[in-house]
Amino acid sequence: MSIEKLERLFVFLNSQPQKKLHVNWHGGEPLLAGKDFFNKIVELEKLYPDKLWSNVVQTNAILIDSGWAKFFSKNHFHVGVSVDGSEKIHNHDRVGATGKGTYQKVMRGVNMLRSYGIHPGTICTVTKKSVGFGKEMFLGLVNAGFKSIAFNAFHNTASESIGDLYGLSDKEWLTFLIEIFEEWVTLNDPTVRVRELDSMLAWIKSKSANCRVYRGTCHQWFAVDDIGDIYPCERLGKEIYFGNIDSIKTVEGLSTNPVYLKWKDSIVILHPKCQSCNLQSLCHNGCVSHRKSDNGDAPLYVYCESRLGFYNYLQSKLTETEKEKGHE
């Protein structure tokens, strides 16, 4: 993104009515934009002191040196790092230009961040190739010192999970979640938080989960690419295009855009299965980007059965624990 386009972006962002703004800097690899670009971000945010800016960077950490770590610490950036479990699993698919695994380079960046008081969380992508190694992936992240862990099920929107080398099936995701939960219970360390477990345990208490992939809608989020084109959440790709920040100059302009309004209405239409589900008010038909329609109905969350299955599994485990306490 050019500096001129970045300046235009901040005019657009400042038009939002809320005081606190969350800005996620994603790529590809966002640090390739360079330190001068990120210094400009901070400079522009200071031009709008009425807003409370919250910045998050999701990075592979390979480029992080003392300069980056000092910058993030000084300017209170939250940092997330992409690490796919253990060194062995990570290096299987995340390789550099030479074909060698990148795990050691990633962890050098992570340790540099930690030396400046930044303790990044991690997002671990789970694919069909790695789904059978849940214990190894979880313990690999824990042993590497991560306390905030999130697992993303890789869903390939371009193909069916059967025959796909990477996309997870519903059944595979359920098996993985159960394995992670069992390892988390065995670990017995309350300082280790797992997004998927926290979210589902909140459901058990009839509370809403914080993560937006459990809220069923992302209309309050939008993605802006390097030339200023506006789309929904980055998970949805560029199939749905709202316009450009040069023509849609304000958030109000976006909120009245016919394409945006049509899309916003479409993502809250419930599948018939959701309409009769007692978890609908908590699940909201899952992540919008992970929905699929097979027979003309409204799209259904592709991991619906694993969500229901994991919820029922946790309920049975908690009931079992309560019975054991009652016999003590």
Residue pairs with C-beta under 8 A, 6 or more apart in sequence:
1 9
1 33
1 37
1 225
1 226
1 227
1 228
2 226
3 37
3 40
5 226
5 227
5 228
5 245
6 37
6 40
6 41
6 44
7 44
8 228
8 245
8 246
9 224
9 228
9 245
10 44
10 45
10 47
10 48
11 245
11 249
12 224
12 245
12 248
12 249
12 250
12 251
13 21
13 23
13 48
13 51
13 251
14 48
14 51
15 249
15 250
15 251
15 252
16 251
17 251
19 50
19 51
19 52
20 51
20 52
20 54
21 51
21 52
21 53
21 54
22 54
22 56
23 53
23 54
23 55
23 56
24 56
24 57
24 58
25 38
25 41
25 55
25 56
25 57
25 58
26 58
26 223
26 234
27 58
27 59
29 59
29 60
29 62
29 63
30 57
30 58
30 59
31 57
31 59
31 63
31 64
31 68
32 63
35 67
35 68
35 71
38 71
39 71
41 55
42 75
45 51
45 53
45 55
54 78
55 75
55 76
55 77
55 78
56 77
56 78
56 79
56 80
57 72
57 77
57 78
57 79
57 80
58 80
58 81
58 82
58 123
59 79
59 80
59 81
59 82
59 109
60 81
60 82
60 94
60 102
60 106
60 109
61 81
61 82
61 83
61 105
61 106
61 107
61 108
61 109
61 110
61 113
61 120
62 96
62 102
62 105
62 106
62 109
63 109
64 108
64 109
64 110
64 112
64 113
65 109
65 112
66 112
66 116
68 112
69 112
69 113
69 115
69 116
69 118
70 116
71 77
72 79
72 113
72 116
72 118
73 116
73 117
73 118
79 113
79 118
79 120
80 120
80 121
80 122
80 123
81 106
81 109
81 110
81 113
81 120
81 121
81 122
81 123
82 94
82 106
82 122
82 123
82 124
82 125
83 90
83 103
83 106
83 107
83 110
83 122
83 123
83 124
83 141
83 144
83 146
84 90
84 92
84 93
84 94
84 124
84 125
84 130
84 137
85 124
85 130
85 133
85 136
85 137
85 138
85 140
85 141
86 133
86 136
86 137
86 139
86 140
86 141
87 101
87 103
87 104
87 140
88 136
88 140
89 130
89 133
89 136
89 137
89 140
90 101
90 102
90 103
90 106
90 140
91 100
91 101
91 102
91 103
92 101
92 129
92 130
93 127
93 129
94 101
94 102
94 103
94 106
95 101
95 102
96 102
96 105
107 144
110 120
110 144
110 145
113 119
113 120
114 145
119 145
119 147
120 146
120 148
121 146
121 147
121 148
121 149
121 150
122 141
122 146
122 148
122 149
122 150
123 150
123 151
123 152
124 137
124 141
124 149
124 150
124 151
124 152
125 151
125 152
125 154
126 137
126 151
126 152
126 153
126 154
126 168
126 173
126 176
127 154
127 165
127 166
127 167
127 168
128 154
128 161
128 164
128 165
128 166
128 167
128 168
128 169
128 172
129 165
129 166
130 137
131 168
131 172
131 173
131 175
131 176
134 175
134 176
134 179
134 180
134 183
135 179
135 183
138 149
138 179
138 180
138 183
138 184
138 194
139 183
139 187
141 149
142 149
142 187
142 189
142 192
146 192
147 191
147 192
147 193
148 193
148 195
149 192
149 193
149 194
149 195
150 194
150 195
150 196
150 211
151 176
151 180
151 194
151 195
151 196
153 168
153 173
153 176
153 290
153 303
154 166
154 167
154 168
155 161
155 167
155 168
155 289
155 290
155 302
155 303
156 164
156 166
156 167
157 237
157 289
159 167
160 167
161 167
161 168
161 169
161 170
161 172
161 302
162 169
168 176
168 303
170 302
170 303
170 304
170 305
170 306
171 305
171 306
173 303
173 306
174 305
174 306
174 309
174 310
177 196
177 306
177 310
178 310
178 313
180 194
180 196
180 197
181 197
181 310
181 313
181 314
181 317
184 192
184 194
184 197
195 211
198 209
198 210
199 209
199 210
199 211
199 214
200 209
200 307
200 310
200 311
200 314
201 314
202 208
202 209
202 210
203 209
203 279
203 282
203 283
203 311
204 311
204 314
204 315
204 318
206 282
208 214
208 215
208 282
209 215
209 282
212 218
212 221
213 286
213 287
213 290
214 282
214 283
214 284
214 286
215 284
216 267
216 268
216 283
216 284
216 285
216 286
216 287
216 288
217 267
217 268
217 284
217 288
218 232
218 233
218 267
218 287
218 288
219 232
219 260
219 263
219 264
219 267
221 232
221 233
222 230
222 231
222 232
222 233
222 242
222 254
223 230
223 231
223 232
223 233
223 234
224 230
224 231
224 245
225 231
225 238
227 244
228 244
228 245
228 246
229 238
229 241
229 243
229 244
230 241
230 242
230 243
230 244
230 245
230 248
230 254
231 237
231 238
231 240
231 241
231 242
232 240
232 242
232 263
232 288
233 288
233 289
235 287
235 288
235 289
235 290
236 288
236 289
240 259
240 263
241 259
242 248
242 254
242 257
242 259
242 260
242 263
243 254
243 257
243 259
248 254
248 257
254 260
255 261
267 288
269 298
270 280
270 285
270 298
271 285
271 297
271 298
271 299
271 300
272 297
272 298
273 300
273 304
274 280
274 283
274 285
274 300
277 283
277 308
279 307
279 308
279 311
283 301
283 307
285 291
285 299
285 300
285 301
285 304
286 301
286 302
286 303
286 304
286 307
287 301
290 301
290 302
290 303
291 299
291 300
291 301
291 302
292 299
292 300
292 302
293 299
293 300
294 300
301 307
